[in-house]
Amino acid sequence: MDQRQLVERAQGGDHDAFAHLAGLFVARLDAAARLILRDHELARDAVQEGFIGAWRNLPTLRDPDRFEGWLRSLVAHACIDVLRRRGRRPIEVELSPVDGPAISDIASVVADRELLELALRRLQPEQRAVIVLHYYLGMSLPETATALGIPVGTAKSRHHRSLAAMRLAIDLDSDDSTSPVAGGQFA
Amino acid sequence: MTAFDRIERQLPELIDELGAARVPDYFDDMLLATAQTHQRRRPSALERWLRMGTIARPSPVSAVSWRVIAIVAMLAILATATLAYVGSRTNKVPPPFGVAKNGALVIGTADGDIVTVDPATGLTTPLLSAPTTDGGPYFSFDGRHFVFDRLGALWVANADGSGARELVSADTVIGTFDWSPDGAHAVVTQPNDVAYPIAILDIDSGTTTPVAFDHEVRTVAWRPNHDEFIVTAAVGDSNSSFWVIGTDGSEPRQIQTSVYAISEPTLSPDGGTLAYATWEPTEPKGRIRAVGIDSGGDHAVTTDDSDGFTWQAPQFSPDGTHLLLYRFQPASVPLARVAIMDIDDGSAVALGPENENPQPSLMYSPDGQTVLVSYANGDTWMFDADGTNGRELPFLASGGLSWQRAALD
């Protein structure tokens, strides 16, 4: 049974079909939520909210072929909703350890990954959301804008601004600078 | 090459490694929760379009006939004439704010071109079809120029697409952009400049004049009919405060608004009123408020919360009497429905369907008679401003759209 047929069956109330679909996408969306929110509990809340919303509203999805993009938008939207509910609580950094034989990795790749991890941590959550949706989930900037509820121009500027903040943070860190603050963007 | 240059080149791969994807341990619990949740009933076609009038859909064409060829040829001539008209209108310009005549509707296509489009037929005429990826067209208020994005750089062109030139290089970080009323300048945000987060950009020379402001700036807009800017400053991760400052940065004054204000505001065409959305701690979360920029009096526009609607993203109509916006019900269900709300009493008329794609892009036509709604799934709809006569438009505006203002007769 292909994905479209699964979506159509789930739209008709077949929960097994929905479970199959959820299994296809939950791992990557959970990882995306953790990258954005930096917190397992918050990520779980957002992903559950997104999937429950998807199940509940699936009958209203007009084009079954757009299920994946629609689901990504729902989870992204839930992440932002969680952020808004969270208010200004300090970000708790908690990412899964990276799989794979780190020892055999090329040292510079590991170093770059660590630099990127530090730079992402220093972004504001809404900046991080743009980076994660665009680079990790492969959404275009217009799709990212829609998922986050912001104008396309704002998504573009936020993307530009995020990269600028990351550049500052990475170049400072790579020089072994002691300053933890990148352009006032410390989250 | 800096460390960032190296990382940026492999950003998708590195971030993929950071986001280790595995089925989470709460997956089974989540499926239990969904199994216990009732699905919404599939709406009938009529239910999806309650409050709507005639739905005009393009008629399918089964075969190409000489009539079709003749019509297409006539439309091409008309479009060319329109383009020539757009390009030749240099003497009479519309007022920068308020109601104007509809000029060309310009969109960025999925192919990275910028074209004019006839909303009725979907017929497009190239404005910019360079081998680069262009998008995000944005007309000046006088309708004589538009800026657009080309590979991260900001370019400007005449309304007919001629004279395209780079205005700000991709190396210069610019946040938001808003035209001055006369189109000779723009006010931009400079996210990397803490001391001067705002600058005035000269469109002819590309030079900037910094403007000091002592807060983190999200957006800045020219205040209609005043020599002032309205600045949206960041308050924490999500909330906003709104400020009035002189165009030289003088006399910053905070507008007294709700502490739950979010996003950027919308300004009435006379520059007297600011409307904005809030995100409240209790349901319904998203509400709409308005305040006199000089006179104060912050107040709720959405006074009846009994329907549980969460409202977002208001935009003033060109005549300043209504807000174009969308709403959810409840906040946790991201089904958006577009609506037009009376600024005085908060009464609203919903347009079109409940749409599963959250946060549509909304736009009034310059004459205020129609609204454009562009959903994330690519559907673009047009409605009369009273909420009737919804029709799906036969084109996709993947790269943004802007509607040129033209002088009234």
Interface residues (C-beta under 8 A of the other chain):
Chain A: Q11 G13 H15 F18 A19 A22 G23 V26 A27 R28 D30 A31 A32 R34 L35 R44 V47 Q48 E49 F51 I52 G53 W55 R56 N57 L58 P59 T60 L61 R62 D63 R66 G69 W70 S73 L74 H77 A78 D81 L83 R84 G87 R88 L95 S96 P97 V98 D99 G100 V109 D112 R113 L115 L116 E117 A119 L120 Q124 P125 E126 I131 V132 Y135 Y136 G138 S140 P142 E143 A145 T146 A147 L148 G149 I150 P151 V152 G153 T154 K156 S157 H160 R161 L163 A164 A165 M166 R167 L168 I170 D171 D173 S174 G183 G184
Chain B: T2 A3 F4 R6 I7 E8 Q10 L11 P12 L14 I15 D16 E17 L18 G19 A20 A21 R22 V23 P24 Y26 F27 M30 L31 A33 T34 A35 T37 H38 Q39 R40 R41 R42 P43 G136 Y138 D149 G152 V173 I174 G175 T176 F177 T189 P191 N192 V194 E216 T219 G236 D237 S238 I262 S263 E264 W279 K285 Q312 A313 A331 S332 V333 P334 L335 E354 E356 N357 P358 Q359 P360 S361 Y375 A376 N377 S398 G399 G400
